[in-house]
């Protein structure tokens, strides 16, 4: 039996939201309902709209929705659409948004979902159980595209060698299982004694690509800016550097703290801040939480409060951080 999903930095995130009686809140990643239970338990007069793109998570929410007596609504949707979903359910403007980014342990622990290299299952990785799967990507993408996905989303230094091995293997037969891919990567990437499995970074990269996770994060940040009331709070928990870099830049830009311009192209007058920072830098888990839940090791929380300034247009710099560059010219590809 798999261990239950344990939310990370939950108390710190709820503290950052500064819950108030009668407040309207949105949880962009319902999962097993940990944040929903804690938020509604902490503030008995609050109402919450919880989103999850995984239909299994939404189906599993029925009992909790009933128990909350009308204070909780759960809908299947991507958190990039949170502003539209809040409007649809009559929840705008919001007093707070919380996002717990990444894949849940429930998804990883189900072999048939194809997220884990530790259990054999179909090479799927789709959070919504629809659309293009990891197997489609692995068996159809060009070698250069695969190499860049694995390098930029997985930060795998051996990305070119992994992509080459995938292409050579699929010429003989399609790669359809998680174990087959994990074994293939392990034959190319050297594992460190006591370290992570050699396929960890490749699996992360494919999962992010299949679900457009970084693109959805960028959309969610802009959507939260549009949907939050003045004084409303945004709290985001991330689990790896790619996610945190996007959240950090967004909050820095929106709070007027990001550097802009250069001596060659001086910046125009800086726009007014749409957020003020709540946390000073990133909040990390306590030693006690890390001991109790090793998954918490890489987690970071950042939070900000909405000002009265109007929401800005989407930032192309953030979109660029979420995208994988096109394959480079011959001789410049990653090795």
N, C-alpha and C positions, 0 to 999 in steps of 0.2 A: 504494500500500500504506500502511496506517495505521501510525503509530508505536506501539511497544509501550507498555502502561500502565506508568508509573513510580510506584511507591509514594512518598508524600511523608512526611517526618519518620519514616521507618521505623527508622533506627538509634536515634533518640531515644525512639521508642515502645518498642522492645525493651529499651533501657536501663531505661526506667521500669518495665517488667515484672519486672526483677530475676530473670531465668530461673534455675531451679535444677535439678540432676540429678533425673530421674524426675518432674518437674513435669507437671501436666495443664493444658493451655491450650486456649483457644477463640478462634478468629478469626471474627468475626461477618460479615465481608465478604471472602470468598475472592478474588473477581475473577479475576485471572490467576495468583494464587498467589504473589505477591511476598513478602508477609508470611510465608506458610507456609514457603517455601523458606528464608528468612532465619532464622526462629525455629528450625526444626528443624536447620538447619545450625549455628547458634550453640550450641545445647544438644543434643548427640547422644543424650541419654537422655530427652528430653522426648517427650510424645505430644500430638497436636493434633487437635481437632475443628474443622473449618472449615465455615461455613455460607454459603450464597448463595441468594438468592431467584430468581436468574436461571438457568433450566435450561441455557442455553448455557454459562455458566461452570462449572456442575457437570459437564456432559458433557466439557468440556475438561480436567478435572482428572484423568482416568483414568491418564494416564502418570505424573504426579507421585505419585499414590497408590501405584502399583505400585513406583516407585523408592524410596519411603520405607519399604518393607518392614514395613507394619503400624503405623507410627507416626503415620500421617495418615489421617483419615476425613473425607470431604467429603459433606455432605448438603444437599439443597435445602430451605431453610427461611428464614423471616424471622428477623433477629437479635432481634426482640422476643420470640421463643420460645426464646431460648438456654438458659434454665434447664431447660425441658422437654426440649430436645434433648440437653443434657448428661446429664440423668437417663436418657434413652432409650438413650444409648450408654455408660452406665456411667462417666461422666467427672466426676460430682460427688463431693465439692466440687472446684471448679476452683482452680488456683493463679494463673491470670491470664486476663484477657479483653482483647482488643484490637479496637477498632472503627475502621474507616476510612470515614467517612460520605460519602454522596453518590454521584453517578453516575461510572462509570469511563470512561476515554477509549475503551475498547473499545466500549462501548455508544454513545457519542457518534459514533464513527467509522463506525458501521454505519448507512447511510442508511435501511435498511428498518426500523430500530428506532424512528425518528421522534423522536429526542432532539435532533437538531441542526437549526438554522435555516440552516446553511451548505450543506447538501446537501438536495435535494428527495427526499422520501420520504413514506410514509403518516404521518399525524399520530397516532402511537401512544403512545410513552413508557412503556409498561408493562414494568417490570423482570421480571415473572413471565410475560409474554406471555399473560396471561389477565385477565379482569375488565374493568372500564370503562376505555376508552382516553381519550386526550386529545381525540380527535375527538368522542367521546360527550359529554365535558364541554363543549367549545367550542360544540357544536351544540344542546345540550339545556338547559344551566343558565340560570337567569334572569339578567338583566343585572346586578342588584344582587349576586348571588352571585358572578358572574364578576369584577365590579369588586373585591369584597373579597378574593377569592383572589389576584388579581393585585397588589393593594396590600399585603396582609399577608405573602404568601409570596414575592412578587417585589420588594417595596419599590419598586414603580413608582408615581411621583407622578401619572402620567397614566392611572391605572388606570380611572377612569370613562370617559374618552374612548376608551380601548382597548376596553373592554367594549361601549360604544355602537357602535363601528365593527364589532365582531364580530357583534352582533345585527343590524345593518343589512345586513351582507354575507350572513349565513346566511338571511335572508328570501328572497334571490334564488337561492341554491344552497348546499348544505352545504359547509363548509370541511373538506376531507379531507386536504390536503397540508401539509407543513411550509413549503414555499416560499410557498404562498398565504397562510398565516397570518403568516409573517415579513414579507412585503411589505405586508400589511394594517397590521401594527403600525408598520412603518417609515413609513407614510403619516400616522401620528398622533403618534409619538414622535420628537422631533428628535434625531438622532445628533450626537455631538461629534467633531470632526476627530481622528482617531487613537484614538478611544475605542471602547468596546464597541459591538457591533451594537445598534440600537434595540430589537430583539426579545429581547435576552438576559434581561431581568428577567421578561418575560411567559412565556417558555419555562421558566425556572426555576420560576416559580409553578405552572404547569400540571403540570410533572413532580412537584413536591412533593405537589400535591393528588392526582394520579392514584395515586401510590404510598404516600400517607399517611406520608411520610418522617419528619416530625417526631413524629407519633404513635408510629411504630415506635421512634424514638430514645428517647422517654420510657419505653416498655415495656422496651427493652433495658437501660436504666440500672437500672430496678427489678429486672429479671431477673438482672443481674449481681450486684447486692447480695444476692439470694437464693442465688445459685449459688457465690459465691466463699467459699473457706475463710478463716479468720482469717489475716491476713498476705498473702492473695492480692491481686493488683494489677489495677486497671482503668485502661486507657490508651485515650483517645478522641481521634482526629484529626478535626477539623471543617474546613469550607471556606467557610462564610459565617456571618454574625452570628446568624441565627436558630438554627442548630444550636449555636453556641458559647454563646449565652445560656442555652439549656436545660442544657447540660453544666455550665456555670459555676454556675448556680443549684443544680442537683442536688448537686454536690460541696460547695458552700458550706453547704447545708442539712444534708447528711449528716455534715459535719465539724464542725458546730456554729458555723459562721462567718456564717451568713445572719442579717440582722436580722429580728426578729419582734416582733409586738405594736406598740402605739402608746400615746400618753398617754390616748387614749379607750378603748382595749381592750388593757390590758397582757397580755403573753403569759404562759401557764402555764409551769411549770418546763420548761426545754428538755430534750428527750429526749437520751439518751446518743448520742455520735457513732458511726455505723456505718462511717465512713471517716476516715482521716487523709490530708491532702494530701501528695502526693509532689512535685509541681511547685509552685513559687511563682508563681502566676499562670499565664498561658498561655505555652507554649514556641513560638517562631516559627522558621521555617526559616532556615538560614544564608544569607548573601548568595550563597555558591557554589551552594547548592542552588537558589535562586531563579533564578540566571542559567542554570543547566543545565536547569531545568524551570519555565517561567513559571507553570504550574498551581499551583505551590507558594506563590505570592505571598500568598494569603489564608488559608493553612492555620494551624491552631493545635492544639497538643497540650495536653491536661490529663490528669493521672493522680492516682490516689488508692489507698491501701492499706486493705483491709478490717480492721476491728477485730473483737473477739469479741462485740460487741453484736448482738442479733437483728435481722434485717431489719425495716424498718418498712413500714407500709401505703403504697400508692401515693399520691403527693402531688397533690391537685387543682390546685394552682397550676402545676405543670409541665404537666399536661394542658391547662390553659387557654392556656399559651404555645404549645402545638402546634396549637390549634384556630383556625379562622377565625371571627370574630364574625359573627353574623347581620347581614344588610343593615340599615343604619340607616333611620330614618324619612325621608320625603321632605324634601329640603332639607339633609340632613346627610350625604349620600353623598360619597365621595371624588371629587375632580375631578382 
